[in-house]
Each structure stands twice: as C-alpha cells, then as structure tokens.
Amino acid sequence: MRKVIAVFGLVSAIILIYLTYPFIALLLAANPNIIKEVMGIREALNALVLSLAAATTSTLILLSFGTPLAYLLARHEFRGKGLIESIIDLPLVVPHAVVGIMLLSAFGPRTTLGGLLKSLGLVIADSYWGIVAAFIFVSAPLLIDTVREGFASINIYLEGVARTLGAGPGKTFLTISLPLAARSVFTGSLLAWARAMSEVGALLIIAYYPKTINVLIVEWFNTYGLGYAIALTLVLLSISITTFVILRTVLRWRG
C-alpha cells in the first residue's frame, strides 16, 4: 500500500509542478519597468474596463434567462429534456474560433437576423454587443449547470410546505427556492464571469474591435513581443486569481 501511495504521490507531484511552474515562470520573466509602463497606457486600461463591463453584462443577462431554465430542468421532467441539456452543454466542446464563426454566421451584418438587429440599432459584428454575445455563448453552460445543481439539492418538501400555506409557484420560487440556491447562483455567476473574462478565440472572429484585454494581449505579442504581452497578462492574471480565491471561499462557505 505504501508503495502505491508513493507512486501516486510522485505522479501527483509531477502534474502539480507542471501546473504551477508556468505561473512562476511568468512572474520571473516579467520586466517591472514594462509593467509600470503598461499600467499607464490608456489603451490597456480601456481594454480592461471593456472586458470587465462586457463580462458583467453577459453574466447579468445569463442570470435573467438561465436561472428560470435551470429551475425547470431541476424540478420538472418533460419530453426533450435530454436534448435541451445537451444543447446547453454543447458550447463546452465547440472550439473557440468556431464559436466566433457560428455567431457571425447567425448574427453578422449580411444575415437576415443580423440585418434586423442592425435596423433596431443592435450591431453584433465588431461591437460591444458582439463581445457580450460571445461571452454569453461560452459561459452559459457553467452558470446554468451550477444553478441547476443548486435547485436540485433543495428538498422539494420545503417548496411543498410553502405551497400548502398558500404561496403560489412564483412566490415559492422567490421566497424559498431562490434564497436556498443563492450560493449556487453566486458560484455559477462567478464561474460564468470568469469564463467570459478568459475568452479570446471567438472575439478574434466576431468582435476584434473594440479590443478586449485578451485580444490586446494577442496583438501586443505579435507587435511588441513577449515582454509587453507578459506585462499585460499579469494584470489579467491578478484578476483571475482574485476571482479564483473568491470562488474557493464561496465553495467552502457552501460546505
């Protein structure tokens, strides 16, 4: 048994070192002078603010439409449920660049739907809403699946008691189900927000402009080299790590 544990420990150490070392290497390769310079470049600040705003907007939209869907999937059995669940999870296996092509094919300016949206003042290609659309698509599975699990973990008896006391379905959802699933809703929202902040492949296709922080990192790498890309990456990495710490804290709170 000890030999098995020793072997497993060695294998585990190898993968942990592999996952940890790139973070250390990034910090060691960073040039403090370039980081200081990058922090004062307005283009970088604008790209960061744009990413934060678009990720927040996409998460709020997902919350509005994804939470009711998650509740239906958690509480009801109906024909076609498996298909709906497959559709929700499909973005997880679609390559990022393909997502951009799909969205451009569906909502681009030369499409029927894209033309209709444009007449309403909502342009998808190379716009803020194109960024939001990409973020929603790639983040939806994380939010919906997490919130669904939260609703499914609630004892249905509690909802039944509320109904017997005269509460309607809507009031039961708002006063019983949603508060009890609040931690899962928050966790799902944070996961969706973090996933949106990490997206770049789809944006290179559907919304290169205005530039998000990830697109700018790719552009700076191609234009100015690794040093400036590292400096900008550290800014984004600090946000990602902060999000990760918050998420881990929430998960401990859930326990």
N, C-alpha and C positions, 0 to 999 in steps of 0.2 A: 504493500500500500504506500509506503514511504517513497519507494522508487517512482511509482506512478505520480505521486504528488510532486516530486522533484522534477520529473519530466514536464508535467503540466505547468509547473512554476517557471521553468526555463522558457517554454514556448510562450507563456503569457508575458514574460519579461521582454521577449523579442518584439512582440507586436506592440507592447506598450512603449518601448523605446522608439519603434518606428513611428508611432503616432505622435510622440512627444517631441522628437528631435527637430522636425521642421519648424515648430514654434520657436525653439531655442535658436535654430539657425537663422531664422528671420530676424530675431532680436539682435543677434551678433552681427548680422550683415547690415543693419540699419546705420545710416550716417546721421548723427544728431544735427549737423548743420543743414542737411537736406530736409529733415523733418521740420526744423524750425522754419525753413523757407516755405515748405508746403503749407504749413499752418497759416501762413499769411497770404496765400494765393486765393483770390476770390472765386476763381473757377472751381477749385476744390471744395470750398465752403458751400457754394451754390449746389454742387452735385450732391454733397452730403445731405443738405437740407431737403433737396428734391427727393432723394431716396427715402428719407425719414417720413416725409409727408405722404408720398405715394404708398409706402408700406402701411402707414396708419390708415389711410383712406381705404385701401383694399381690405384690410382687416375688419374695419367697421362695416363695410359692405358685406363681407362674408358672414359676419356675426348676424346681420339683419336677415339674410336669406338662408344661411347654413344652419342656424340654431333650430328653426322650425323643422327643417328637413331632418336634422339629427334626432329630434324628438320623435318624429313619425317613424323613423327607422328603428328606434329603440323600443317603442311602445306598441307598434302595430305590425301585423303580418298581412301581406296582401300580394296579389299576383304581380310578378315583375319586380319584386323587392331585390332579388339577387342581381338582376340586370342593373338596377339603379345603383346598388352598392359597387358593382364593377365599374360603372361609368364614373363614379366618384373617385375611385382609386386609380383610374386609368392614367391621370397626369403623372403619377409616380413613376411610370415605366416609359413615358414618352421622352425622347431626347430633347434637351433644352432648345436647340436650334429648330427642331421640328415644331415645337410649340409656337415659336415665332412665325413660322411659315403657315401653320394652321390658322392662327389668329389673323394673319394678313390676308389669307385666302377667304376668311369668313367676314372680316370687318374692314378690309382695305378700301381705299377710295374708289376703286374701279368695280367693286362688288355692289350688288343691289342693296344689301343691308347697310354696307358702308356708305353708299350714297344717301340713303335715307337718314342715317345718323348725322351725316355731314349737313344735310338740309336743316336738321334740328340744332345745329351748332356743336355737335359732338364728334370731333375728329379723332380717330383712333391711331392712324399711322403717324409716327414721329410727333407724338404729343404726350402731354401729361396723362391723358386717359388711356393712351396706348400702354404706358408703363403700368398703370393700375390694372388694366385688363390682363396683362401678362402675369402680374403678381397674384391676381385672384385665381387664375387658372392653375398655377403651380402650387398655390398654398391651400386650395380648397380641401384636398384630402386630409391634411393634417388637422385642420380645425374641425371639420365635420366628423371625422372618425373619433377624435378625442372627446368632443362634446357628446357624441352618441354613447360612448362608453360610460360617460358620467351619468347620463339619464338612465342607462340600462342598470347601473349599480344601485339606483334608488329603489327601495322597497315599494312595490306598487300598492301595497296595503295603505301606505300613508296618503297616497293620492285618493284611494278609495274612501278613506275616512273623511277627507275634505269634501268629496262629492256627496256623501251621505249627510253631511252637515249643511248642505245647500249650496256649496260653491259650484259654479259652472266650470266647464272644461278650461275656459280662458283664465278664470280666476285661480283655479287649481294650478295651472301651469305657472302663472306669475308669482303666486304666493307660496307654493310648495315645491314644485319640480325645479324651477329655475334657481331659487336660492340654494337648494340642496346640491345642485350641479354646478354651483358658482365656481368652485375650484377647477373643475374640468373645463369650464368655459374660459376661465382666465388662462389656464395652461394651453388650451387649444389656440387661443388668440395669440399668445406669446410665441408658440411654435409657428403659426402662420405668418406672423410679423417677421420673425427671424428668417423664415424661408424666403419671404419676399425680399428682404434685405440682401440675401445672398444670390439672387437671380441675376444672370447676365446674358446667357445664351439666347434666350427669347428676345431680349431687348436689342441685341445686335441686329435682329431681323426686322422687328416691327416698330421699334422706337429708339433708334440710335440717338436721336435728338428729341427733347433736351437730354443732356447727358446725366445719367445717374453716377453714383460713386464707383460702381463696379465697371461700367463702361469706360469711365475716365481712367481707371487703373489699367485696363487693356490698352487704351490709347496712349497713355504715358509710357507704358512698357515698350510699345512699338516705336514711339517717337523719341523719348528721352533715355530709355534704358532701364535696367533693373533697379538702380538706386532710387529713382523717383517713384517707381511702382511700389517698391518696398515701403517707402515713407507713407504713401497714401494707403497702402494695405494695412499698416499698423493702426491708422486711425479707424478703419473699418473693423479691424480685429478687436480693438478695445471695446467697441460697441457690442460685437458678437459675444465676447467673453462676459461682459456685464449682463447681457441677456441670458446667457447660459447660467450664470450664478443665480440670477433671479428665478429662473426655471427650476433649478435644483432646490432652491429654498422652498418654492411652492410645492414641489413634489414631496419634500419632507413634511411640509405642513399638511398635505393630504393624508400622509400616513398617520 
